[in-house]
Amino acid sequence: MGRRVVITGLGVCAPNGVGLPDFTEALHMGKSGIRFQSRLQALGFGCQIAGEPLIKDNLLEKYFTPLQLRGLNASGLVYGVIAGRDAWADAGLKPNTGASPNWDQGIIFGTGISGADKFRDAIYQVDNKEVRRLGSTTVVQTMASGISAYLAGMLGCGNQVTTNSSACTTGTESILMAYDRIVSGKAEVMLCGSCSDSGPYIWGGFDAMRILPRDYNENPGAASRPMSASAQGFVPGSGAGALVLESLESAQKRGTRIYAEVLGGEVNSGGQIGEGSMTAPNGEAVRRCIQKAVQNAGIRPKEIDAINGHLTATIKDAMEISNWSKALGLHGGGFPYINSFKGMIGHCLSAAGSIECVASILQMEQGVLFGNVNCEDAHPEITKIIEKDRIPQKTIPYRPKIIAKASFGFGDVNACVIFSSLNR
């Protein structure tokens, strides 16, 4: 048995709320952050809506120095810095201004594509033979590890500092990577999470695949419909979520607030074998991931009070519910409550897992289950497996003691983490 690992800080930069207070209020109210995007219309996109955090110009001055703001044009990096620094402060930690790094503090902060807009600018400068005009920040804004490098420099962390990238599984995977490092005694405090760029260069490929809804451009708030019979596909989103993981001993020594405990989890791949492919999950691997996560957490399936699924509002939602039911051996009214936050924020791609983990943990802190927006017409293939009341439509009072959170990503990769109240 390794050391116990707890969550002591949360930060978020989401389409429906930047900062914990606004995000929490939006979740309670079922507020959508999905909006019409005129630039997508101008570019001829079929889906002209998306979830994108609204960042006020003066907010950036709180997180970046004037020098860092010069030429800053990487949306995901901005979101990640906001979420990461907020989580650090929420945990009662301060940036290190000493003469040496904090050797027991590290960062694992993931992303998918970093600095797409900045990279586009760089291509034009190179093609126009104006290389010297690129500026000194081009590299750090376009390298994948730019986000973890930025945060490490701002916080002064001396333990492992790295960036993971596993498509939509990235954020959940980063939590488990940080958990493993603390359990093994290699670190005391780890900032983890993930971010995703926004804009047409990120979302264009999905629009070309015709897996985004095209009939809701005039009604954006109703477009993202996880587990719904009328779902037309996922709505693209962006943002960042961040969590501070810490050994229980360290947290107790500091006397800081503890949101929840990480009991364990599992990551795996379906190998793109059988029904698995670059874009579709191998059901056997999904079920195995869930089962191993439960086993590694040392709990029984019936102890799970709530599930936050991946559930993207595609034809795969019913398959995901089936996999959860088979993996846990639970169905009907005995199935845990389940929800998806993508109805409010869209599918935030590499940031999805971390933002949704923050929201999942807030349910424990708030004593509620947040509702499933736009799921008044639950898919009949889903209600054959579980009772409809297991899919709350609005926020309900309920204090879950154990929550299972899973993410499944392109490339047939999976991650499932188990959160628990500290004294369940």
C-alpha positions as CSV (number, residue, x, y, z in Angstrom):
1,M,0.0,0.0,0.0
2,G,1.3,3.4,-1.0
3,R,0.6,6.7,0.7
4,R,-2.9,8.3,0.6
5,V,-3.3,11.1,-1.9
6,V,-5.8,14.0,-1.5
7,I,-7.0,16.9,-3.6
8,T,-6.3,20.3,-1.9
9,G,-6.8,22.8,-4.8
10,L,-9.0,23.3,-7.8
11,G,-8.9,25.8,-10.7
12,V,-10.9,26.1,-13.8
13,C,-11.3,28.1,-17.0
14,A,-14.4,26.8,-18.7
15,P,-16.8,28.0,-21.4
16,N,-19.6,28.6,-18.8
17,G,-17.4,30.1,-16.0
18,V,-13.8,31.3,-15.5
19,G,-12.8,30.7,-11.8
20,L,-14.4,28.4,-9.3
21,P,-17.2,30.7,-8.1
22,D,-18.6,31.4,-11.5
23,F,-18.1,27.8,-12.7
24,T,-19.8,26.4,-9.6
25,E,-22.8,28.8,-10.0
26,A,-23.2,27.9,-13.7
27,L,-23.2,24.2,-12.9
28,H,-25.9,24.6,-10.2
29,M,-28.0,26.6,-12.7
30,G,-27.4,24.4,-15.7
31,K,-26.0,27.4,-17.5
32,S,-24.5,26.8,-20.9
33,G,-21.3,28.3,-22.2
34,I,-21.9,27.3,-25.8
35,R,-22.3,30.3,-28.1
36,F,-22.6,31.2,-31.7
37,Q,-19.2,31.9,-33.3
38,S,-19.3,34.4,-36.2
39,R,-15.8,33.5,-37.4
40,L,-17.0,29.9,-37.9
41,Q,-19.9,31.2,-40.0
42,A,-17.5,33.4,-42.0
43,L,-15.3,30.4,-42.7
44,G,-18.2,28.3,-43.9
45,F,-18.4,25.8,-41.1
46,G,-21.4,23.6,-40.9
47,C,-21.4,23.8,-37.1
48,Q,-21.0,27.5,-36.2
49,I,-21.2,27.1,-32.4
50,A,-18.6,26.2,-29.7
51,G,-17.8,26.5,-26.0
52,E,-15.0,29.0,-25.4
53,P,-14.0,30.7,-22.1
54,L,-14.7,34.4,-22.0
55,I,-11.5,36.1,-20.8
56,K,-11.5,39.7,-19.9
57,D,-8.4,41.6,-21.0
58,N,-7.7,43.0,-17.6
59,L,-7.8,39.5,-16.1
60,L,-4.6,38.5,-17.9
61,E,-2.6,41.1,-16.0
62,K,-3.3,39.1,-12.8
63,Y,-1.6,36.0,-14.2
64,F,1.1,37.3,-16.6
65,T,3.8,39.9,-16.5
66,P,3.8,42.7,-19.1
67,L,6.8,40.9,-20.8
68,Q,4.9,37.6,-20.9
69,L,1.9,39.3,-22.4
70,R,3.9,40.6,-25.3
71,G,3.1,38.5,-28.4
72,L,1.0,36.1,-26.3
73,N,-1.3,34.3,-28.8
74,A,-1.9,30.8,-27.5
75,S,-5.3,30.4,-26.0
76,G,-4.8,27.0,-24.4
77,L,-1.7,28.2,-22.6
78,V,-3.6,31.2,-21.3
79,Y,-6.5,28.9,-20.0
80,G,-4.0,26.5,-18.4
81,V,-2.1,29.2,-16.6
82,I,-5.3,30.7,-15.2
83,A,-6.6,27.3,-14.0
84,G,-3.2,26.2,-12.8
85,R,-2.4,29.3,-10.8
86,D,-5.9,29.4,-9.3
87,A,-5.6,25.8,-8.2
88,W,-2.3,26.5,-6.6
89,A,-3.7,29.5,-4.7
90,D,-6.8,27.5,-3.8
91,A,-4.6,24.9,-2.1
92,G,-3.0,27.7,0.1
93,L,0.3,27.5,-1.8
94,K,2.3,30.5,-3.0
95,P,4.7,30.9,-5.8
96,N,8.3,30.0,-4.8
97,T,10.4,33.1,-4.7
98,G,13.4,31.5,-2.9
99,A,16.8,30.8,-4.1
100,S,16.1,27.1,-4.9
101,P,13.2,25.2,-6.5
102,N,10.8,23.3,-4.3
103,W,12.1,19.8,-4.9
104,D,9.0,18.0,-3.7
105,Q,6.6,20.0,-5.9
106,G,6.0,19.2,-9.5
107,I,3.6,19.6,-12.5
108,I,2.0,17.3,-14.9
109,F,-0.2,19.4,-17.2
110,G,-1.4,18.0,-20.5
111,T,-2.6,19.4,-23.8
112,G,-3.5,18.3,-27.3
113,I,-2.5,21.0,-29.8
114,S,-0.7,24.0,-28.3
115,G,-0.5,27.5,-29.9
116,A,-2.2,26.7,-33.2
117,D,-2.8,30.4,-33.9
118,K,0.7,31.3,-32.9
119,F,2.0,28.5,-35.2
120,R,0.0,29.8,-38.1
121,D,1.5,33.3,-37.6
122,A,5.0,31.7,-37.5
123,I,4.3,29.8,-40.8
124,Y,3.4,33.1,-42.5
125,Q,6.5,34.9,-41.1
126,V,8.8,32.0,-42.4
127,D,7.1,31.9,-45.8
128,N,7.5,35.6,-46.2
129,K,11.2,35.3,-45.2
130,E,10.6,37.4,-42.1
131,V,12.1,34.9,-39.6
132,R,13.6,37.5,-37.4
133,R,10.1,38.9,-36.7
134,L,8.9,35.7,-35.1
135,G,9.8,36.9,-31.6
136,S,11.4,35.0,-28.7
137,T,8.1,33.5,-27.4
138,T,7.2,31.6,-30.5
139,V,8.9,28.3,-29.4
140,V,7.4,28.2,-25.9
141,Q,3.9,29.1,-27.1
142,T,3.9,26.3,-29.8
143,M,5.7,23.5,-28.0
144,A,3.4,21.0,-26.3
145,S,5.2,21.4,-23.0
146,G,4.9,25.1,-23.0
147,I,2.1,25.0,-20.5
148,S,4.0,23.0,-17.9
149,A,7.1,25.1,-18.5
150,Y,5.2,28.3,-18.0
151,L,3.6,27.1,-14.8
152,A,6.9,25.7,-13.5
153,G,8.6,29.0,-14.0
154,M,5.7,30.9,-12.3
155,L,5.5,28.6,-9.3
156,G,9.2,27.5,-8.9
157,C,8.6,23.8,-8.9
158,G,11.7,21.5,-8.9
159,N,10.1,18.0,-9.1
160,Q,9.0,16.4,-12.4
161,V,7.6,19.0,-14.8
162,T,6.1,17.5,-17.9
163,T,3.2,17.5,-20.4
164,N,1.1,14.5,-21.3
165,S,-1.0,14.2,-24.4
166,S,-3.6,11.4,-24.9
167,A,-6.5,13.1,-26.8
168,C,-9.7,13.4,-24.8
169,T,-8.2,11.2,-22.0
170,T,-5.4,13.7,-21.3
171,G,-6.8,15.5,-18.2
172,T,-7.9,12.3,-16.4
173,E,-4.6,10.6,-17.3
174,S,-2.6,13.6,-15.8
175,I,-4.4,13.1,-12.5
176,L,-3.4,9.4,-12.4
177,M,0.2,10.2,-13.4
178,A,0.4,12.7,-10.5
179,Y,-1.3,10.3,-8.2
180,D,1.3,7.6,-9.0
181,R,4.2,10.0,-8.3
182,I,2.9,10.9,-4.9
183,V,1.9,7.3,-3.9
184,S,5.4,6.1,-4.8
185,G,7.0,8.8,-2.6
186,K,8.7,10.7,-5.4
187,A,6.8,13.9,-4.7
188,E,4.6,15.6,-2.0
189,V,2.6,18.0,-4.1
190,M,1.7,17.8,-7.8
191,L,-0.2,20.3,-9.9
192,C,-2.0,18.4,-12.6
193,G,-4.6,19.1,-15.3
194,S,-5.0,19.9,-19.0
195,C,-5.9,22.6,-21.4
196,S,-7.1,22.9,-25.0
197,D,-6.7,25.6,-27.6
198,S,-9.8,27.2,-29.2
199,G,-10.6,28.3,-32.7
200,P,-11.2,27.1,-36.2
201,Y,-7.8,25.4,-36.6
202,I,-8.7,23.1,-33.7
203,W,-12.3,22.5,-34.6
204,G,-12.1,22.4,-38.4
205,G,-11.2,18.7,-38.7
206,F,-14.1,17.7,-36.6
207,D,-16.5,19.8,-38.7
208,A,-15.1,18.1,-41.8
209,M,-15.8,14.7,-40.2
210,R,-19.5,15.8,-39.9
211,I,-19.6,14.7,-36.3
212,L,-20.7,18.1,-35.0
213,P,-24.4,19.3,-34.8
214,R,-25.4,21.5,-37.7
215,D,-29.1,22.3,-36.8
216,Y,-28.5,24.4,-33.7
217,N,-26.6,27.4,-35.0
218,E,-29.5,29.6,-33.9
219,N,-30.1,27.8,-30.6
220,P,-26.6,27.0,-29.2
221,G,-27.6,26.2,-25.7
222,A,-29.7,23.2,-26.8
223,A,-27.0,21.8,-29.1
224,S,-25.0,19.6,-26.8
225,R,-27.3,16.7,-25.8
226,P,-25.4,13.8,-24.0
227,M,-27.5,10.6,-23.6
228,S,-30.4,12.2,-25.5
229,A,-32.4,10.5,-28.3
230,S,-32.1,13.7,-30.3
231,A,-28.3,14.2,-30.0
232,Q,-26.6,15.1,-33.3
233,G,-23.0,15.0,-32.3
234,F,-20.6,16.8,-29.9
235,V,-20.2,20.5,-29.7
236,P,-16.5,21.5,-29.7
237,G,-15.2,23.3,-26.6
238,S,-12.0,24.6,-25.0
239,G,-10.6,25.6,-21.7
240,A,-8.6,24.1,-18.8
241,G,-9.0,22.4,-15.5
242,A,-6.4,22.0,-12.7
243,L,-6.1,20.1,-9.5
244,V,-3.5,20.1,-6.7
245,L,-2.8,16.6,-5.5
246,E,-0.9,16.2,-2.3
247,S,0.1,13.4,0.1
248,L,-2.3,13.2,3.1
249,E,0.6,13.8,5.5
250,S,1.6,17.0,3.7
251,A,-2.0,18.3,3.6
252,Q,-2.5,17.6,7.3
253,K,0.8,19.1,8.2
254,R,-0.1,22.3,6.4
255,G,-3.6,22.3,7.8
256,T,-5.2,23.0,4.5
257,R,-8.7,22.1,3.2
258,I,-9.1,18.7,1.6
259,Y,-11.7,18.4,-1.1
260,A,-11.5,14.6,-1.7
261,E,-9.2,11.6,-1.8
262,V,-8.0,9.9,-5.0
263,L,-8.4,6.2,-4.3
264,G,-6.8,5.1,-7.6
265,G,-7.6,4.4,-11.1
266,E,-6.5,2.8,-14.4
267,V,-5.3,3.8,-17.9
268,N,-5.2,1.4,-20.9
269,S,-5.7,1.1,-24.6
270,G,-7.9,-1.0,-26.8
271,G,-5.1,-1.4,-29.3
272,Q,-7.6,-0.5,-32.1
273,I,-8.4,-4.1,-32.2
274,G,-11.9,-5.6,-32.9
275,E,-14.5,-2.9,-32.6
276,G,-11.8,-0.4,-31.6
277,S,-10.3,2.0,-34.1
278,M,-8.7,5.5,-34.2
279,T,-12.1,7.0,-33.5
280,A,-14.1,4.2,-31.8
281,P,-13.5,2.5,-28.5
282,N,-12.8,-1.2,-28.0
283,G,-15.6,-2.1,-25.5
284,E,-13.5,-4.8,-23.9
285,A,-10.8,-2.3,-23.1
286,V,-13.3,0.2,-21.7
287,R,-14.9,-2.4,-19.4
288,R,-11.4,-3.6,-18.3
289,C,-10.3,-0.1,-17.5
290,I,-13.4,0.5,-15.3
291,Q,-13.0,-2.8,-13.6
292,K,-9.3,-2.4,-12.9
293,A,-9.9,1.2,-11.6
294,V,-12.5,-0.1,-9.1
295,Q,-10.1,-2.9,-8.1
296,N,-7.1,-0.6,-7.7
297,A,-9.2,1.8,-5.6
298,G,-10.1,-1.1,-3.2
299,I,-13.8,-0.6,-3.4
300,R,-16.8,-2.6,-4.6
301,P,-18.9,-1.5,-7.6
302,K,-22.0,-1.0,-5.3
303,E,-20.1,1.6,-3.3
304,I,-20.0,4.0,-6.3
305,D,-22.6,6.7,-5.7
306,A,-22.2,8.6,-8.9
307,I,-20.5,8.3,-12.3
308,N,-19.3,11.2,-14.5
309,G,-19.1,9.7,-17.9
310,H,-17.3,10.7,-21.1
311,L,-20.7,10.8,-22.9
312,T,-20.1,13.2,-25.8
313,A,-23.6,13.4,-27.3
314,T,-22.9,10.9,-30.1
315,I,-24.2,7.5,-31.1
316,K,-21.6,6.0,-28.8
317,D,-23.4,7.2,-25.6
318,A,-25.6,4.2,-25.4
319,M,-22.6,1.9,-25.9
320,E,-20.8,3.7,-23.0
321,I,-23.7,3.2,-20.7
322,S,-23.8,-0.5,-21.7
323,N,-20.1,-0.8,-20.9
324,W,-20.5,0.8,-17.5
325,S,-23.3,-1.5,-16.7
326,K,-21.5,-4.6,-17.7
327,A,-18.2,-3.6,-16.1
328,L,-19.9,-2.8,-12.7
329,G,-22.5,-5.5,-12.9
330,L,-25.2,-2.9,-12.1
331,H,-28.3,-2.0,-14.0
332,G,-31.8,-0.6,-13.6
333,G,-32.4,1.2,-10.3
334,G,-29.3,-0.3,-8.8
335,F,-27.1,1.7,-11.2
336,P,-25.4,4.8,-9.8
337,Y,-26.5,8.3,-10.7
338,I,-24.7,9.4,-13.9
339,N,-24.2,12.7,-15.5
340,S,-22.3,14.5,-18.2
341,F,-21.3,18.2,-18.1
342,K,-20.8,18.4,-21.8
343,G,-24.4,19.6,-22.2
344,M,-23.2,22.9,-20.6
345,I,-19.6,23.2,-21.8
346,G,-19.4,21.1,-24.9
347,H,-16.6,18.6,-25.5
348,C,-13.4,20.5,-24.5
349,L,-11.2,17.9,-26.1
350,S,-7.8,17.5,-24.3
351,A,-9.2,19.8,-21.5
352,A,-12.4,17.7,-21.1
353,G,-11.2,15.3,-18.4
354,S,-9.7,17.9,-16.1
355,I,-12.6,20.3,-16.3
356,E,-15.0,17.5,-15.7
357,C,-12.9,16.2,-12.8
358,V,-13.1,19.6,-11.1
359,A,-16.9,19.6,-11.6
360,S,-17.2,16.1,-10.2
361,I,-15.3,16.9,-7.1
362,L,-17.3,20.1,-6.6
363,Q,-20.4,17.8,-6.2
364,M,-18.8,16.4,-3.0
365,E,-18.0,19.8,-1.7
366,Q,-21.4,21.3,-2.6
367,G,-23.5,18.3,-1.5
368,V,-25.3,18.0,-4.9
369,L,-25.4,16.2,-8.2
370,F,-25.4,18.6,-11.1
371,G,-28.0,17.9,-13.7
372,N,-27.8,16.6,-17.3
373,V,-28.7,19.5,-19.5
374,N,-30.7,18.8,-22.7
375,C,-31.4,15.2,-21.7
376,E,-35.2,15.4,-21.2
377,D,-35.5,12.8,-24.0
378,A,-33.1,10.1,-22.7
379,H,-32.2,7.7,-25.4
380,P,-34.4,4.5,-25.3
381,E,-31.3,2.3,-25.6
382,I,-30.0,3.8,-22.4
383,T,-33.2,3.6,-20.4
384,K,-33.4,-0.1,-21.3
385,I,-30.3,-0.5,-19.2
386,I,-30.7,2.0,-16.4
387,E,-33.7,3.8,-14.8
388,K,-34.4,7.3,-16.1
389,D,-34.2,8.7,-12.6
390,R,-30.5,7.7,-12.5
391,I,-30.1,10.6,-15.0
392,P,-31.1,13.7,-13.1
393,Q,-32.2,16.5,-15.3
394,K,-31.5,19.3,-12.8
395,T,-29.2,19.8,-9.9
396,I,-30.4,17.7,-6.9
397,P,-29.3,17.6,-3.3
398,Y,-27.1,14.6,-2.7
399,R,-23.7,14.2,-1.2
400,P,-21.8,11.4,-3.1
401,K,-19.1,9.6,-1.1
402,I,-17.5,7.9,-4.1
403,I,-17.5,9.1,-7.7
404,A,-16.1,7.3,-10.7
405,K,-14.9,9.5,-13.6
406,A,-13.8,8.2,-17.0
407,S,-12.5,9.6,-20.2
408,F,-12.2,7.8,-23.5
409,G,-10.1,9.3,-26.4
410,F,-9.2,9.2,-30.0
411,G,-6.6,6.5,-30.5
412,D,-8.6,4.0,-28.5
413,V,-7.2,5.2,-25.1
414,N,-9.0,5.1,-21.8
415,A,-8.7,6.4,-18.2
416,C,-10.9,6.0,-15.1
417,V,-10.2,7.6,-11.7
418,I,-12.1,7.0,-8.4
419,F,-12.6,9.9,-6.1
420,S,-13.8,9.6,-2.5
421,S,-14.7,11.8,0.4
422,L,-11.9,11.7,3.0
423,N,-14.0,10.1,5.7
424,R,-16.6,8.1,3.9
